[in-house]
Amino acid sequence: MFNKKKALPKLSYDSSRQRPVIKSSICTGERVAGFVDKESGKFEDIMLIRNEEDMQRFCGLYGLKAEDVGKIW
């Protein structure tokens, strides 16, 4: 009941307009995967990254490689 992972809606990802990033909190260490708009700099969060499995899931959903995903704070 409580441990089920919800299916993530596949949002459109346009590599010409967006770049994939992990936004990390300096204080808590929380990591959120998402995309940053190259023009406006606005961050769109997609999912919480708790472990390597979550990171692989994010990359698999959008056809990314882990080394292609940047980091911001």
C-alpha atoms as an extended CHARMM CRD file, in Angstrom:
* protein
*
        73  EXT
         1         1  MET       CA              0.0000000000        0.0000000000        0.0000000000  PROA      1               0.0000000000
         2         2  PHE       CA              2.6030000000        2.5510000000        1.0530000000  PROA      2               0.0000000000
         3         3  ASN       CA              5.6940000000        1.1360000000       -0.6800000000  PROA      3               0.0000000000
         4         4  LYS       CA              4.3470000000        1.0540000000       -4.2330000000  PROA      4               0.0000000000
         5         5  LYS       CA              6.2140000000        3.2030000000       -6.7030000000  PROA      5               0.0000000000
         6         6  LYS       CA              3.9650000000        5.3120000000       -8.8490000000  PROA      6               0.0000000000
         7         7  ALA       CA              4.4500000000        5.2150000000      -12.5850000000  PROA      7               0.0000000000
         8         8  LEU       CA              6.0540000000        8.4250000000      -13.7480000000  PROA      8               0.0000000000
         9         9  PRO       CA              4.4050000000       10.2020000000      -16.6220000000  PROA      9               0.0000000000
        10        10  LYS       CA              6.8230000000       10.4290000000      -19.5200000000  PROA      10              0.0000000000
        11        11  LEU       CA              7.2100000000       14.1380000000      -20.0530000000  PROA      11              0.0000000000
        12        12  SER       CA              8.6070000000       15.4490000000      -23.2790000000  PROA      12              0.0000000000
        13        13  TYR       CA             12.3260000000       16.1230000000      -23.2400000000  PROA      13              0.0000000000
        14        14  ASP       CA             13.7770000000       18.2990000000      -25.9860000000  PROA      14              0.0000000000
        15        15  SER       CA             17.5620000000       18.2280000000      -25.9210000000  PROA      15              0.0000000000
        16        16  SER       CA             17.7570000000       21.3860000000      -28.0240000000  PROA      16              0.0000000000
        17        17  ARG       CA             15.8320000000       23.3890000000      -25.3840000000  PROA      17              0.0000000000
        18        18  GLN       CA             16.5430000000       21.5380000000      -22.1300000000  PROA      18              0.0000000000
        19        19  ARG       CA             19.4300000000       19.8780000000      -20.3420000000  PROA      19              0.0000000000
        20        20  PRO       CA             19.1340000000       17.0740000000      -17.7800000000  PROA      20              0.0000000000
        21        21  VAL       CA             20.4170000000       17.8380000000      -14.2690000000  PROA      21              0.0000000000
        22        22  ILE       CA             20.3930000000       16.6150000000      -10.6860000000  PROA      22              0.0000000000
        23        23  LYS       CA             19.5520000000       19.4230000000       -8.2740000000  PROA      23              0.0000000000
        24        24  SER       CA             21.2380000000       18.7330000000       -4.9330000000  PROA      24              0.0000000000
        25        25  SER       CA             20.5010000000       20.4660000000       -1.6490000000  PROA      25              0.0000000000
        26        26  ILE       CA             23.6030000000       21.6700000000        0.1470000000  PROA      26              0.0000000000
        27        27  CYS       CA             21.9150000000       21.4090000000        3.5540000000  PROA      27              0.0000000000
        28        28  THR       CA             20.0080000000       18.1310000000        3.4140000000  PROA      28              0.0000000000
        29        29  GLY       CA             21.6750000000       16.2790000000        0.5600000000  PROA      29              0.0000000000
        30        30  GLU       CA             18.3160000000       15.6850000000       -1.1230000000  PROA      30              0.0000000000
        31        31  ARG       CA             18.6610000000       15.0810000000       -4.8740000000  PROA      31              0.0000000000
        32        32  VAL       CA             15.9680000000       15.7560000000       -7.4730000000  PROA      32              0.0000000000
        33        33  ALA       CA             16.2660000000       14.8520000000      -11.1510000000  PROA      33              0.0000000000
        34        34  GLY       CA             14.8240000000       17.1560000000      -13.7390000000  PROA      34              0.0000000000
        35        35  PHE       CA             15.4730000000       19.4540000000      -16.6580000000  PROA      35              0.0000000000
        36        36  VAL       CA             16.6760000000       23.0380000000      -16.9110000000  PROA      36              0.0000000000
        37        37  ASP       CA             15.4000000000       25.2290000000      -19.7210000000  PROA      37              0.0000000000
        38        38  LYS       CA             18.4420000000       26.5870000000      -21.5590000000  PROA      38              0.0000000000
        39        39  GLU       CA             16.8320000000       29.9620000000      -22.2630000000  PROA      39              0.0000000000
        40        40  SER       CA             15.0390000000       30.8190000000      -19.0310000000  PROA      40              0.0000000000
        41        41  GLY       CA             17.0630000000       28.7130000000      -16.5670000000  PROA      41              0.0000000000
        42        42  LYS       CA             13.8340000000       27.3850000000      -15.0270000000  PROA      42              0.0000000000
        43        43  PHE       CA             14.1620000000       23.9630000000      -13.3450000000  PROA      43              0.0000000000
        44        44  GLU       CA             11.3950000000       21.3910000000      -13.9040000000  PROA      44              0.0000000000
        45        45  ASP       CA             11.5980000000       18.5940000000      -11.3430000000  PROA      45              0.0000000000
        46        46  ILE       CA             10.7400000000       15.0540000000      -12.4080000000  PROA      46              0.0000000000
        47        47  MET       CA             11.6060000000       12.6810000000       -9.5880000000  PROA      47              0.0000000000
        48        48  LEU       CA             13.4190000000       12.2820000000       -6.2820000000  PROA      48              0.0000000000
        49        49  ILE       CA             16.7220000000       10.4020000000       -6.5080000000  PROA      49              0.0000000000
        50        50  ARG       CA             17.2640000000        8.3020000000       -3.3770000000  PROA      50              0.0000000000
        51        51  ASN       CA             19.6770000000        5.6970000000       -4.7290000000  PROA      51              0.0000000000
        52        52  GLU       CA             21.4170000000        4.4250000000       -7.8610000000  PROA      52              0.0000000000
        53        53  GLU       CA             18.3060000000        2.4950000000       -8.9150000000  PROA      53              0.0000000000
        54        54  ASP       CA             16.3090000000        5.7540000000       -9.0860000000  PROA      54              0.0000000000
        55        55  MET       CA             19.0800000000        7.3500000000      -11.1530000000  PROA      55              0.0000000000
        56        56  GLN       CA             19.0480000000        4.4320000000      -13.5960000000  PROA      56              0.0000000000
        57        57  ARG       CA             15.2640000000        4.6540000000      -13.8230000000  PROA      57              0.0000000000
        58        58  PHE       CA             15.4110000000        8.3730000000      -14.6550000000  PROA      58              0.0000000000
        59        59  CYS       CA             18.0810000000        7.8080000000      -17.3100000000  PROA      59              0.0000000000
        60        60  GLY       CA             16.1360000000        4.8810000000      -18.7720000000  PROA      60              0.0000000000
        61        61  LEU       CA             12.9160000000        6.8660000000      -19.0510000000  PROA      61              0.0000000000
        62        62  TYR       CA             14.5330000000        9.5900000000      -21.1190000000  PROA      62              0.0000000000
        63        63  GLY       CA             17.2570000000        7.6090000000      -22.9290000000  PROA      63              0.0000000000
        64        64  LEU       CA             20.1010000000        9.3590000000      -21.1090000000  PROA      64              0.0000000000
        65        65  LYS       CA             23.5100000000        8.2500000000      -19.8800000000  PROA      65              0.0000000000
        66        66  ALA       CA             24.4780000000        9.0260000000      -16.2800000000  PROA      66              0.0000000000
        67        67  GLU       CA             27.4930000000       11.0400000000      -17.4600000000  PROA      67              0.0000000000
        68        68  ASP       CA             25.1840000000       13.2760000000      -19.5480000000  PROA      68              0.0000000000
        69        69  VAL       CA             23.3120000000       14.4490000000      -16.4470000000  PROA      69              0.0000000000
        70        70  GLY       CA             24.7830000000       17.5960000000      -14.8900000000  PROA      70              0.0000000000
        71        71  LYS       CA             24.6250000000       18.8140000000      -11.2820000000  PROA      71              0.0000000000
        72        72  ILE       CA             23.3540000000       22.0670000000       -9.8640000000  PROA      72              0.0000000000
        73        73  TRP       CA             23.0160000000       23.2890000000       -6.2760000000  PROA      73              0.0000000000
